[in-house]
Each structure stands twice: as structure tokens, then as C-alpha cells.
Amino acid sequence: MSALSGIAASPDPAASSLVAALTRLQCGDFTARVPEETEGAAVFNAFAQMLGEFDSEMRRLARELGTEGRFGPQAEVSGTDGGWTTLVGDLNVMAANLTNQVRDIAQTTAAIARGDLPRKVTVGAEGEMLGIKETLNGYLDRCNSGGGA
């Protein structure tokens, strides 16, 4: 029997409500709260609210960047400290890097369409994005050297 199972079976209603709320939170129910009169309720409820905000922001960012193709959004989660602040910051760096890379490639392809062949992708990139950058820039080098497409 786990420690939480033992507490859940406790005749203490405060302990039982805390375990029930923890279980809901663990299962992704960020609306879980414990009654204010329960010891530790303020800390638990603030944590659950922060997780809910974090979840909402991650879903918004994923929707805007990944589904709607809108670049530039940043996550904003209030009341974070320590590792949570670092996590939100890292997510924002990722979103900004992706935004900058896609925008530079889009601007370069638009310039090519206008006949501006000296233009190149200049944004920093790694991995697959670097491969796209190198492919496009290689194509432009061949065009500019008279080698054609």
C-alpha cells in the first residue's frame, strides 16, 4: 500500500481531500483545489493554479506556432520561481529561435521570388533547420555563379 493510499483511507477528512486533490492534479486536472480550511491549502491551490496557467500557455503557444502558423508568441506564466521560471524562459527561447529562423527563410524566399538572388539566409540554425538553410544558400550560390538551378 502506498503512503498516499494510507492517507486516503484515513478518517481525517482534510487528509482525504488533500489526497483526492493530489490524485486529480497528478492525472492532469489542474482545476483540483482543496478547501481553504485545510492545512497547506494556500500552497497547494497556488501550485495547482500555476500548473493550470502553465498548461494553458503551453497549449496556446503550441496552437499559435504549430497549428495556426503565427510566429512571435511568448509564454507568460505568473508566479513562477526557480526551475519553473527557467522552463518558461527556455520555452520562449525555443519559440523565438523558431520564429527567427522561419521568418528569415520566408524573407529570403520572398526576395528570390522578386529576383533578389544575392540575398541569403543568415539566421543561426542547427539540425534540420541548418540543412534547409544550407540547401537554400547552396542553390543561391549556384544561381549567382551562373551554374543555374
C-alpha positions in Angstrom: 0.0 0.0 0.0 1.4 3.4 -1.0 1.8 6.2 1.5 -1.0 8.1 -0.3 -3.3 5.2 -0.2 -2.8 5.0 3.6 -3.6 8.7 3.9 -6.6 8.4 1.6 -8.0 5.7 3.8 -7.5 8.0 6.9 -10.6 9.0 8.7 -9.2 12.6 8.6 -11.3 14.4 6.0 -8.6 17.1 5.5 -6.1 14.4 4.6 -8.6 12.6 2.4 -9.4 15.8 0.5 -5.7 16.6 0.0 -5.0 13.1 -1.4 -8.0 13.4 -3.7 -6.9 16.7 -5.0 -3.3 15.5 -5.4 -4.6 12.5 -7.4 -6.6 14.7 -9.6 -3.7 17.0 -10.2 -1.4 14.1 -10.9 -3.9 13.0 -13.6 -3.8 16.4 -15.2 -6.9 18.0 -13.6 -5.5 21.5 -13.0 -8.8 22.7 -11.5 -8.2 20.5 -8.5 -8.3 22.5 -5.2 -8.5 21.7 -1.5 -10.8 23.6 0.9 -9.2 26.7 2.2 -9.6 25.5 5.8 -7.3 22.5 5.0 -3.8 22.9 6.3 -1.5 23.7 3.4 -4.4 24.7 1.1 -2.9 28.0 0.1 0.3 26.4 -1.1 -1.5 23.5 -2.9 -4.1 25.7 -4.5 -1.5 28.2 -5.7 0.6 25.4 -7.2 -2.4 23.9 -8.9 -3.3 27.3 -10.3 0.2 27.9 -11.6 0.2 24.4 -13.3 -3.1 25.3 -14.9 -1.7 28.6 -16.2 1.4 26.8 -17.4 -0.7 24.2 -19.2 -2.8 26.9 -20.8 0.2 28.8 -22.0 1.9 25.7 -23.5 -1.3 24.8 -25.3 -1.7 28.4 -26.6 1.9 28.5 -27.8 1.7 25.1 -29.5 -1.6 26.1 -31.2 -0.3 29.5 -32.4 3.1 28.3 -33.6 2.4 24.7 -34.6 -1.2 24.9 -35.9 -2.1 28.5 -36.8 1.4 29.3 -38.1 1.6 32.6 -36.2 5.1 33.4 -35.2 6.3 35.5 -32.3 4.2 34.4 -29.3 5.8 34.1 -25.9 4.6 32.2 -22.9 3.7 34.2 -19.8 3.1 32.4 -16.5 2.8 34.5 -13.4 4.1 33.4 -10.0 6.9 31.2 -11.2 10.3 30.9 -9.5 13.4 28.8 -9.8 13.1 25.9 -12.3 9.6 26.9 -13.4 10.9 30.3 -14.5 13.8 28.6 -16.3 11.4 26.3 -18.0 9.2 29.1 -19.3 12.3 31.1 -20.4 13.6 28.0 -22.3 10.3 27.6 -24.0 10.3 31.2 -25.0 13.9 30.9 -26.4 12.8 27.9 -28.4 9.7 29.8 -29.8 11.9 32.9 -30.6 14.5 30.8 -32.4 11.9 29.0 -34.5 10.2 32.4 -35.3 13.5 34.0 -36.3 14.6 31.0 -38.4 11.3 30.7 -40.3 11.0 34.4 -40.8 14.5 34.7 -42.3 13.8 31.8 -44.6 10.5 33.3 -45.6 12.1 36.7 -46.3 14.8 35.1 -48.3 12.4 33.1 -50.5 10.3 36.2 -51.0 13.4 38.1 -52.1 14.3 35.2 -54.5 10.8 35.5 -56.0 11.4 39.2 -56.6 14.7 38.4 -58.3 17.0 39.4 -55.4 19.3 36.4 -55.8 22.2 37.8 -53.7 20.1 37.5 -50.6 20.9 34.6 -48.3 19.5 33.0 -45.2 21.7 34.4 -42.4 19.9 33.4 -39.2 21.7 31.0 -36.9 20.5 27.4 -37.2 21.3 23.8 -36.2 20.0 20.4 -37.1 17.3 20.2 -39.8 16.9 23.9 -40.0 20.6 24.2 -40.8 20.1 21.7 -43.6 17.3 23.9 -45.0 19.5 27.0 -44.7 22.5 25.3 -46.4 20.3 23.9 -49.2 18.7 27.3 -50.0 22.0 29.1 -49.7 23.7 26.5 -51.9 21.0 26.9 -54.5 21.6 30.7 -54.4 25.3 30.3 -54.8 24.8 28.1 -57.9 22.4 30.7 -59.4 24.8 33.6 -58.6 27.8 31.8 -60.1 26.0 31.2 -63.3 25.6 27.4 -62.6 21.8 27.7 -62.7 19.3 25.8 -60.7 
